[in-house]
Amino acid sequence: MAIKAATLTTEKVNGRYYTPAHIVNSMLDLSGYCGSAILEKHIMENSCGDGAFLAEIVRRYCDVSVSCGVVGDVLIAQLERYIHGIEIDENECQKCIARVNAVVADYGVFVVDWNIQCADTLTVAKDFKGKMDFVIGNPPYVRVHNLSSYADVKQYSFAQDGMTDLYIVFYEIGLSMLNKHGVLCYINPSSVFNSVAANTARRHFISENLIKKVVDLKHYQPFEATTYTTILVMSKGNKKPVAEYYEYDDKYKEIIHIDTIKYSDFYINGSYYFADNKSLSTVGCIMSHLPKRTVFDVKNGFATLYDSFFIDDFDFEDYIIPIVKASTGRMTKCLFPYDNKGNLLPYDTLTKVQPIRKRYEQHRERLKSRSLEKSEYWYAFGRSQGIQDVHKKKYAINTLLRDVGDIKLVPCNPGVGVYSGLYVLTELDYDELKSLLFTDDFIEYVAMLGKYKSGGYYTYSSKDLLKYLDYKYAERTGE
Ligand SMILES: C[S@@+](CC[C@H](N)C(=O)[O-])C[C@H]1O[C@@H](n2cnc3c(N)ncnc32)[C@H](O)[C@@H]1O
């Protein structure tokens, strides 16, 4: 598979992040790759890098073999027959072979003709179809736009939705390599729970009863990357639509069993949500609730696409409105080139005000270079969102939370704009709205959406908030 190379980092080109040893060990344990059950079982790491998994796999195989009296040529023959690796990068592949050679040397074994090949897994996967007892690893995370010829990728059924990623295709490949009782275990981005790109994959995992175990690593990032990851264990022999759900304890580097959960409880509206059964049942009710929009609406604040031009501490008053930065709750001023009905004012009218004329002239080129909505003029906001609601009563709210103390809910009188966050349109008074939002339930709900941000924060969308408010209000009032 051709990959655009010249300007991209190694991570972006080959999706290369190395798996730390404690995660490797946990994944092998979760998959059941331990004890004498591993003898004469085929195992594949299909994007093996420098052999993070293979080194531990070989060590486990040798340990068990030696303790069962399997040594010498018999052990060598078994290592060659049952342990498999594929890696696209020649250098990494060589490092991997050197690493597994060093492992077997500890057992007095020096010449193994490893089945570890330097190849593109997409090309050679067919040679392993239906043969593996275990497929394990950390597949490459590469967005399709970083692949120069993604025709190869697009032929996979899991790659049909949205902007796909190579790790999603590696699920299809890995599953195809398994025999009818085979077990697959990958660590990969937690976007597999909710991205559009993984829609078909998620549906397939459910309809084929594949998911056996899930470890939500939440905010813990095992790689030097800003990716949030999860571990999934799939089994072709899994009969029941239930999964074991685990969380990761970052402090003790331990995986903790939380609950046994039904597919029908965690697969909600096409996405996966993970928690104990009690919280899952609440989130299930909220997610399947259809908001009536009679008491609330929730929308995104202004998107000017050039905030430092439109938002400032202006020392004149014409066409200036107060504005709340929802992310901080801070009030400032905004140049608002619209009338009371939200219609864009003529440029000539606005620029009769000298400081406005000067400002527009100075920033004309930069304003024109924004990627504007088709209908927008160069001197307008970049997007139309929020403009029509300026003259309505509303509440600005931030979208990054860890706990109740992080919520910034700011009442905005008619005439006040909102940017950098959301706003809630409602006739409820501040205390009523506050009593719905400043609760552990709301924080728990936002955490369960699984939209992780750095620093232990979670985010949510206008739709998420609307569903929550409408559901909780209906619950409270019995409407
Ligand atoms: C996320 S890294 C994981 C490396 C190793 N498995 C680990 O866990 O430390 C993914 C690896 O996949 C390799 N890779 C990328 N595309 C590949 C392909 N089409 N076929 C085989 N290997 C590939 C990269 O070179 C990289 O070494």
PDBQT file of the ligand as one rigid body, heavy atoms in Angstrom, charges set to zero:
ROOT
HETATM    1  C1  LIG A 501       0.697   1.382  16.477  1.00  0.00    +0.000 C 
HETATM    2  S1  LIG A 501       2.195   0.674  15.850  1.00  0.00    +0.000 S 
HETATM    3  C2  LIG A 501       2.304  -0.717  16.853  1.00  0.00    +0.000 C 
HETATM    4  C3  LIG A 501       3.629  -1.364  16.887  1.00  0.00    +0.000 C 
HETATM    5  C4  LIG A 501       3.699  -2.545  17.839  1.00  0.00    +0.000 C 
HETATM    6  N1  LIG A 501       2.693  -3.511  17.468  1.00  0.00    +0.000 N 
HETATM    7  C5  LIG A 501       3.476  -2.109  19.252  1.00  0.00    +0.000 C 
HETATM    8  O1  LIG A 501       2.397  -2.341  19.775  1.00  0.00    +0.000 OA
HETATM    9  O2  LIG A 501       4.378  -1.504  19.858  1.00  0.00    +0.000 OA
HETATM   10  C6  LIG A 501       1.638   0.093  14.281  1.00  0.00    +0.000 C 
HETATM   11  C7  LIG A 501       2.679  -0.547  13.409  1.00  0.00    +0.000 C 
HETATM   12  O3  LIG A 501       2.012  -0.915  12.202  1.00  0.00    +0.000 OA
HETATM   13  C8  LIG A 501       2.924  -0.795  11.134  1.00  0.00    +0.000 C 
HETATM   14  N2  LIG A 501       2.123  -0.716   9.892  1.00  0.00    +0.000 N 
HETATM   15  C9  LIG A 501       1.509   0.364   9.361  1.00  0.00    +0.000 A 
HETATM   16  N3  LIG A 501       0.832   0.020   8.253  1.00  0.00    +0.000 NA
HETATM   17  C10 LIG A 501       1.009  -1.301   8.086  1.00  0.00    +0.000 A 
HETATM   18  C11 LIG A 501       0.559  -2.238   7.105  1.00  0.00    +0.000 A 
HETATM   19  N4  LIG A 501      -0.217  -1.859   6.107  1.00  0.00    +0.000 N 
HETATM   20  N5  LIG A 501       0.970  -3.520   7.229  1.00  0.00    +0.000 NA
HETATM   21  C12 LIG A 501       1.769  -3.913   8.261  1.00  0.00    +0.000 A 
HETATM   22  N6  LIG A 501       2.227  -3.071   9.213  1.00  0.00    +0.000 NA
HETATM   23  C13 LIG A 501       1.839  -1.792   9.139  1.00  0.00    +0.000 A 
HETATM   24  C14 LIG A 501       3.709   0.456  11.476  1.00  0.00    +0.000 C 
HETATM   25  O4  LIG A 501       4.951   0.496  10.792  1.00  0.00    +0.000 OA
HETATM   26  C15 LIG A 501       3.849   0.308  12.993  1.00  0.00    +0.000 C 
HETATM   27  O5  LIG A 501       5.052  -0.341  13.313  1.00  0.00    +0.000 OA
ENDROOT
TORSDOF 0
